[in-house]
Amino acid sequence: MRPYSVRYLIIIATLLWLVAGGATALAQGPETVIITTPSQGETVAGIVEVTGVVDFPDFVKYEMFLKTGDNLMWGATVYAPVVNGLLARLDTRTVPDGSYQIVVRTVHGDSNYNEYLGPIFTVQNDLGAPLPHAEVQPSPLYTPYSGALARVQNCSGLDLEFDYTSPDGFCSADDLWIMAKPQDATLCTTVDVLLIPCEYRGTAWGSGEAKARTYSFQAEHGTIYEITYAGGVNLFINPVPGDERAPTDTAGLDVSDPARAQAVTDARAAAGLPQAQGAASTAESVLPVSGRAAVTAGLPVILAAGGLIMLMVIGGVVAIRRGKLNA
């Protein structure tokens, strides 16, 4: 076997190992879900900041719900782990007074999810009737662990059909239908999407409009984009810094870092929980079930596979050329 062939075999074997074991290498430690506020039995009103820890291996996103009886109401979706920081903002004035429980869903790259039951608390706003629209964005915009993040905002009074695709391979694609912004609402209607870094092209078409707006932009890894539709052909795409993390939030640090370990310890203490003795989670767990993955749920594996295929193709071409030169 020629030396260059051995080199390419080593490269391919290494990449295969990364595809198979990369999720383990990037793991953030055991699956940990802690809610520090609101606390068990607390009575709340107005806008409530949910704080705590949501961190787990093979991270894609977490979703937060409010459970009342047998009903689950969506609360927030976040595409980055949080360790002792802000998990979500909930405008409790949009729900009837009563008892609610926080449910956190951890979504993994294998398209499965686990659900954790958090504290039960009481909403008491004494409004007579709930507000029709929230006055705060519930989902913090943190820099995603992998890929790019886009918040698509419909600030028009028309329902919006927004599609995106890419001329490149192994990229994200979807067709979104985003409801119109109500006239009396202070916030635009939004949808957050995780993107594989690629060039994207698509259209934004307001319901009843005579013409669609076409667009294109390059999504860069680790960048957050705000895509705002204002009606007609008015579409604006801008990178934004996203939300600032709390000073105590140590997400992204290595699991062996003392600061991160202390942050988890502090969160457990704030939640009134005993210190962990190797436990995988700090919340009551529902049996894991198969979830319907987002389009980009397998993003880390897709990126690794795309890189592997690209290097294999390049390696094959170079090997053939060298073979002809040495023939």
Number of C-alpha atoms within 10 A of each C-alpha: 5 8 7 14 14 11 12 18 13 12 16 17 13 13 20 15 11 17 18 14 12 16 16 12 11 14 16 21 15 14 19 21 29 26 27 24 20 21 18 16 13 13 15 16 15 14 16 16 16 20 23 28 27 26 25 23 20 25 28 27 24 24 20 24 19 22 19 14 9 5 9 15 13 13 20 19 22 22 24 21 27 24 27 29 23 22 27 22 18 23 20 20 23 18 20 16 19 12 17 20 19 22 26 26 22 26 26 20 20 16 17 15 21 18 21 21 21 25 20 19 19 18 18 17 19 11 11 8 12 15 14 12 15 18 16 12 17 22 20 19 24 20 22 21 18 20 21 21 28 21 18 22 24 29 23 21 16 21 19 26 17 21 17 18 18 18 10 11 9 16 20 20 17 12 12 15 15 18 21 19 21 16 11 8 13 13 17 21 20 19 16 18 19 22 27 25 22 21 17 21 16 19 19 24 24 27 17 10 13 9 13 18 17 14 15 14 13 11 20 17 17 15 20 25 21 19 19 21 24 19 21 18 18 12 18 13 16 11 14 13 12 15 13 11 18 13 8 16 20 23 20 14 14 15 15 10 10 10 15 20 16 14 20 22 17 17 25 22 13 16 20 13 14 10 14 12 6 7 10 13 17 21 18 13 15 12 9 13 11 11 14 12 16 15 16 21 22 18 24 22 20 16 17 17 18 15 14 20 13 12 16 17 12 12 19 14 12 14 16 11 12 12 13 9 8 7 6
